[in-house]
Amino acid sequence: MKPGRKELMNPLVEITGVAHGGTCVGRVESGKVVFVRHTAPGETVRVRITEELATRAFADAIEVVEPSPHRTEHVWPAAQRHDIGGAELGHLSIEGQHEFKEAVLTHTLRRIGGADVAEAATEVRRPIRSAYRPGEGSRTRLRTITDDTGRPAMRKFHSNELVAIDDMPLAVPELADLRDMMAPGGTELRHVATSRGDVHVCPAGAEQRITEEVRVGDRTYSYRLTTDRFWQAHRAAPTLLANQVVDALGEVGDPTGINVLELFSGVGLFSAPIADAIGSRGALITVEGDKAAVADAKRNVPRWVEVRAASIDPRSVSALVVERPIDAVVLDPPRSGAGAKVCRILAEAEPTAVVMISCDPAALARDIAVFMRHGYRLEWVEPFDLFEHTHHLETTALLTLN
């Protein structure tokens, strides 16, 4: 190898910013932008280029020359050693992770939402809220797949290659130890720890009935669902988010007797406390595309609530908004967001308040922008760190009609 060849193959990169997805941004000597994994803003790292395109490159940090003050021992050494996906910020302290995520949110609101959204959010942005417990995992839901030997395993980053794991430091203590679990090779397993302390490990599709309990205000709500059904995976998330939704409705005025439309309502996590807040003199219509989740929701909410199974798209939402006046909308869409057309239809119906819950900053920015173009005011944006050690961020927002 010629002198200097290693430096050309593994260049030094100064990390200057963050990017959505858990990577950071720097430039190689030629000036080309490179997106680097396993690093942090302010670091200088030697990288291995994993993919090079005409305008950008992708790389992994393989040597830290100048570390960030937030760099720490990785929370899950096996993930770092075997490059298992799902802990891409595990090399940073919780404070460093919060700085990373807040920087991503700021950048994304401006890049996707535009200047108006970014400026409005800057004025009303609340600090990131966390329920982190040092030294203890928080995830109550895991998915593994057994390898050829029958041991629980996870896939390497962007690969189908399986790596057997003995423990899961990101999980609550009840789910963390995987050493004695065995199942036929290729079995997809669901690992679930409920708020009541019950633990279930079962193959995907072999649904088991479970009960979750959530404290909202001074009342505890009980939810029946199955192990395959979607439920917030952080132990604190259902309580934090349900209280946020009810409080947001109360900020706009007395919610008693108002008409609320809730889209992407799942098994009724928000529906039950919303129903209590507005009372039976109000009206609550919930819509969810998963028919099995709707069946669970009907058991979890008062009988007077209209629980509907339907695709949520421009046609169905157009039909909904002409049924009756809508005072408030609650949106908890999948990662892709509610979408511009749906948001436009909702905005034109002129509800007084729109409460948004989003697991993707880009989708949140797009949806907020639509409402703001239709005269809505952004009252606040509040991020929640409910996916410690990953790049994921749950963000809530309240918009009101000016």
Rosetta blueprint (number, residue, H / E / L):
1 M L
2 K L
3 P L
4 G L
5 R H
6 K H
7 E H
8 L H
9 M H
10 N L
11 P L
12 L E
13 V E
14 E E
15 I E
16 T E
17 G E
18 V E
19 A L
20 H L
21 G L
22 G L
23 T L
24 C E
25 V E
26 G E
27 R E
28 V L
29 E L
30 S L
31 G L
32 K L
33 V E
34 V E
35 F E
36 V E
37 R E
38 H L
39 T L
40 A L
41 P L
42 G L
43 E L
44 T E
45 V E
46 R E
47 V E
48 R E
49 I E
50 T E
51 E E
52 E E
53 L L
54 A L
55 T L
56 R E
57 A E
58 F E
59 A E
60 D E
61 A E
62 I E
63 E E
64 V E
65 V E
66 E E
67 P L
68 S L
69 P L
70 H L
71 R E
72 T L
73 E L
74 H L
75 V L
76 W L
77 P H
78 A H
79 A H
80 Q H
81 R H
82 H H
83 D L
84 I E
85 G L
86 G L
87 A L
88 E L
89 L L
90 G L
91 H L
92 L E
93 S L
94 I H
95 E H
96 G H
97 Q H
98 H H
99 E H
100 F H
101 K H
102 E H
103 A H
104 V H
105 L H
106 T H
107 H H
108 T H
109 L H
110 R H
111 R H
112 I H
113 G H
114 G L
115 A H
116 D H
117 V H
118 A H
119 E H
120 A H
121 A H
122 T H
123 E H
124 V H
125 R E
126 R L
127 P L
128 I L
129 R E
130 S E
131 A L
132 Y L
133 R L
134 P L
135 G L
136 E L
137 G L
138 S L
139 R E
140 T L
141 R E
142 L E
143 R E
144 T E
145 I E
146 T E
147 D L
148 D L
149 T L
150 G L
151 R L
152 P E
153 A E
154 M E
155 R E
156 K E
157 F L
158 H L
159 S L
160 N L
161 E L
162 L E
163 V E
164 A E
165 I L
166 D L
167 D E
168 M L
169 P L
170 L L
171 A E
172 V L
173 P H
174 E H
175 L H
176 A H
177 D E
178 L L
179 R L
180 D L
181 M L
182 M L
183 A L
184 P L
185 G L
186 G L
187 T L
188 E E
189 L E
190 R E
191 H E
192 V E
193 A E
194 T L
195 S L
196 R L
197 G L
198 D L
199 V E
200 H E
201 V E
202 C E
203 P E
204 A L
205 G L
206 A L
207 E L
208 Q L
209 R E
210 I E
211 T E
212 E E
213 E E
214 V E
215 R E
216 V E
217 G L
218 D L
219 R E
220 T E
221 Y E
222 S E
223 Y E
224 R E
225 L E
226 T E
227 T L
228 D L
229 R L
230 F L
231 W L
232 Q L
233 A L
234 H E
235 R L
236 A L
237 A H
238 P H
239 T H
240 L H
241 L H
242 A H
243 N H
244 Q H
245 V H
246 V H
247 D H
248 A H
249 L H
250 G H
251 E H
252 V H
253 G L
254 D L
255 P L
256 T L
257 G L
258 I L
259 N E
260 V E
261 L E
262 E E
263 L E
264 F L
265 S L
266 G L
267 V L
268 G L
269 L L
270 F L
271 S H
272 A H
273 P H
274 I H
275 A H
276 D H
277 A H
278 I H
279 G L
280 S L
281 R L
282 G L
283 A E
284 L E
285 I E
286 T E
287 V E
288 E E
289 G L
290 D L
291 K H
292 A H
293 A H
294 V H
295 A H
296 D H
297 A H
298 K H
299 R H
300 N H
301 V L
302 P L
303 R L
304 W L
305 V L
306 E E
307 V E
308 R E
309 A E
310 A L
311 S L
312 I L
313 D L
314 P H
315 R H
316 S H
317 V H
318 S H
319 A H
320 L H
321 V H
322 V L
323 E L
324 R L
325 P L
326 I L
327 D L
328 A E
329 V E
330 V E
331 L E
332 D L
333 P L
334 P L
335 R L
336 S L
337 G L
338 A L
339 G L
340 A H
341 K H
342 V H
343 C H
344 R H
345 I H
346 L H
347 A H
348 E H
349 A L
350 E L
351 P L
352 T L
353 A E
354 V E
355 V E
356 M E
357 I E
358 S E
359 C L
360 D L
361 P H
362 A H
363 A H
364 L H
365 A H
366 R H
367 D H
368 I H
369 A H
370 V H
371 F H
372 M H
373 R H
374 H L
375 G L
376 Y E
377 R E
378 L E
379 E E
380 W E
381 V E
382 E E
383 P E
384 F E
385 D E
386 L L
387 F L
388 E L
389 H L
390 T L
391 H L
392 H L
393 L L
394 E E
395 T E
396 T E
397 A E
398 L E
399 L E
400 T E
401 L E
402 N L
